Amino acid sequence: MRWRKVLRDMWVNDLRTILAVMAIALGIFGVGSILSAYAILTREINVNFLGTSPASATLYTDKVDSALVKAVESQPGIAVAEPRRTISARLLIGSDEWRPMLLYVVDDFSNMRLATFAPEKGKSAPADNEMLIERSSLLDKTVGDVVTIRTPNGVNRELPITGVIHDAAQAPGWQDRVVYGYVTLNTLAWLGETPEFNELRIVVSDDPLNKAHITSVANQIKDFVQTQGHSVSDVYVPNPGEHPHADQMNALLFLFEAFGVLALILSGVLVANIINALLAQQIRQIGVMKAIGARTQQIAGLYFGAVLIFGVLALVIGIPLGLWAGRLYATFAAGFLNFDITNNSVPLWVLGVEILVGLSVPVIAAAFPIIKGSQITVQQSFNDYGIGTKPVSVTLIDTLLLRLRGVSRPLLLSLRNVFRRRVRLALTVGVLAIGGATFMSAINVGVSWNYTVEQSFQNRHYDMEVRFIKPYPAAQVADLVRNVSGVTKVETWQQLLAIRQLSNSGNTVDGIRFNVTGLPIASTMVTFPLVEGRWLQAGDTNAIVVNHELNLSPDWNVHVGDPVRLKFGDLISTWTVVGVVKEVGAPRRGLGTAASAYVPLEALAAATNIVGTTTNMRIETAEHGDDYVTAVSQQLERQFDTANMQRTTIQLTTERKRVLEEHLVVIVAVLIVMAILVAAVGALALASTMSISVMERTRELGIMRAIGASTGAVLRIVITEGIVIGLLSWLIAVALSFPATIVIGDAAGTIFVSTHLSLIFPASAMLGWACLILVISVLASFFPAWSAAQLTVREVLAYE
Amino acid sequence: MATHGKNGKARTNGAEKLIELRHITKQYMNAAGTFTALDGIDFEASTAEFVAVVGKSGSGKSTLLNMLGGIDTPTSGEVIIDGTPIHRLNQNQLAVWRGKHVGAVFQFFQLLPTLTVIENVILPMDFCHIIPINQRKQRAIQLLEQVGIADQAYKLPTLLSGGQQQRAAIARAQANDPLIILADEPTGNLDSHTADATLQLFKDLTIAGKTVVMVTHERDVTAWVSRTVTLADGKVVSNSAVPNNREATYALA
């Protein structure tokens, strides 16, 4: 019989039942969506990325032939060995507009055993003089289109795209603005390059995710290759099993996890709030039940039972919604990382956790109000009637509110009503404030990111950068460029790959790899802010200034004043670190890291014996607008073509800035979506608080009607109360947004540019949220206010 | 204080009809069928009368009071207060009308707990905008002085005794200087000494020209009222004047 009471109470109080179920469903939704997305993403990244059988290591040699490949494959610890070649080339995407491309040359497309790909459209193996492209590279090109490409030593060649493939090991080409192409060795010859492989890619047979083991095996193979009469210029061991954009996925997952935890907390808070109000309405009934013999435990059992039923109902709603959102997010993240969701099923343990959350969170959240409510005595419950019969404790806030002068009584009522149920107020304000802080932080981080990028580009005083595929005589190139109208200043630089040399038990081993740029000491093209030490100065010989990305690298560990040995090609030289600069947005250039360093051009020439050539130049133009610089760059393209100078790209500084700005767009978008969801939850919390508050004060509102309050007056009183709660939450949200922005900004800065962002807290974020919270407050309190205004005085006075 | 009709005409004739209920029937529908709370009753009250409506629980006396205050509407019949047929007004119009014409006093006082005593008294003035803003506080203090609790003006209601709360409620009922005070069991929650003082306050109001209609079921109030109307099963079973009190009222009016 008592369970019948529970069910009927739920049926009669349909609005409260719906609110309670929605609140629990929210928590299940949060946890379910996170766990589903996590389970799908971690599984699918393995299926996709590891499914390509990525190479454990790559050895760069003078030449790789089939005999060497066979010999290496027979070595202990080696599962697979294959030859490859990677060529930096360019692809024409408009008149005089080129895009950098990486051309992968494969020995036998029909028998690829490592670094494989999945065909999507057309052929999976190109014939000679054909090309496959990676699907994320050229979103407007497909099978049958003919494109023009040019390799360092070749001429412009037109070749058809005969297949579109999915290479899950590549970061999305659209994001890095690179085209990935796949050709045969014969095509390479036709393009004008020597038809030879120079990379030996290997997969180790044991312990494939252990970098130390892989490095050891790779070094053994290096020695073996050298014994076979080949030279090895470099051994590259990537982080095993790690997708090139794993850091971005981790950032997104971190945000999503934060949202899941937030949803769980908010759900608990809402449930506690609603159950508290529900019990307040049941006090008389608890008294009656006790008067007819019910024990405290039996009463508590009844309400815990009700909460469990809410939990079961919430599971029915929350599980499918969480699954849907998790799958949606996984698909979104997969697109961002260039992999496919092959199977979006979710493991059973996710379901188990959801059920656990759905049943335990409401029980835990409701435990205090239930235990407290069920302990009420018969006498206490029967004394609970009418308004103003309960003693009101007078706090500082009450004292302050009592001193308010010059405010109308209806407004006073709204203000004081806000502070009547302080725990409920704190919970509601807390939920709304978290939503507001998330919203403002999202905007703050977005603005701070752009400001940081803007600031960093103010340290670059050139309008474009030209990267050549091979070195050209510096004086000749500089003269050629100076003759282009609109060019006001030119500097020819040298950019080379350096490999740090470390001593290990008497042997020299390779350490971190990074780009070293040689530039004139008097150069004014860059003025990076100093973090430590000093910039290059006249008289410096083997001085090196490293950027903050290199300085922070765990593989660096060199301080200002320390010497460091670097290998350029086969030559080793010693340098002294004189300073550290902050270089936000240094290009990654295929290394996967933005670590780089600057040295005097003459010193680099002396250390490498490369004198009088340039691979990299910086150009300043008379005007700095996009159109003007683009026009100058197109003239330059024609000049370089005429002079047959092969360049990877001419990159406009403004374009580079845009690419960097866009890196955070997705993160900010996710944050804003989260903020909107949390704000929606806040609106739900406010609506529930207001409806509970109105329910509790039904008699009071009736009395106001009885003494002359019009419908408008009642509406105004209740809606003003909602607005006051909203504005209170705004104040706290503004305060919370500062630490939240610092935490999120630091996380975003560290993940993407290895430094803190220059944080900005624009007034627009605060004002924007103020407007939104006003709208939310009015909307959330309108329905309860309207219901209150519709009650007739007779109904109200009869209300129990 | 002089009382005024809806056209501003001074009421000097105490016999003028202020309240008229004509053939009022009120029926409620519930699962058990139709319940008749008022069964074709007529009721009248004149200016400065103190009418007690008595009867057992369920006799219809509270329903009758609700008709007078526009809190409930009749199934049939007419409710005319000071010339206004209030049964034709909607809920919103009724709320505004009530604020101007009727003061209500309840058994459990029903002061708003978050407002101080004086703020409770000013609240109806804020709702109805009859009393100019700069006079509201002064009027509230005067009203509290009349009921003898001006020294409690800035306290929250919960800090007052039951009798003091009921006095504050009576002061609130007069906020907009209404013609009619309706009181629903106003002494039901008070001890006999405090109840007597409250009844005396009502009597004083009628001397000042107000019409008081009070519902009660528990005690003999003939010492204070000018007329007693007895209800049973929704019908008026007796309507008897209390001569001495009536004379006393008119003599002072």
Interface residues (C-beta under 8 A of the other chain):
Chain A: Y385 G386 I387 G388 T389 K390 P391 V392 V394 L402 S408 R409 P410 L412 L413 R416 N417 R420 R699 E700 I703 M704 R705 A706 I707 G708 A709 S710 T711 G712 A713 Q790 T792 V793 R794 L797
Chain B: N66 G69 I71 D72 Q91 N92 A95 V96 R98 G99 K100 G103 A104 F106 F108 F109 Q110 L111 L112 P113 T114 L115 T116 E119 I122 L123 P124 D126 F127 C128 Y154 L156 P157 T158 Q165 R172 A173 A175 N176
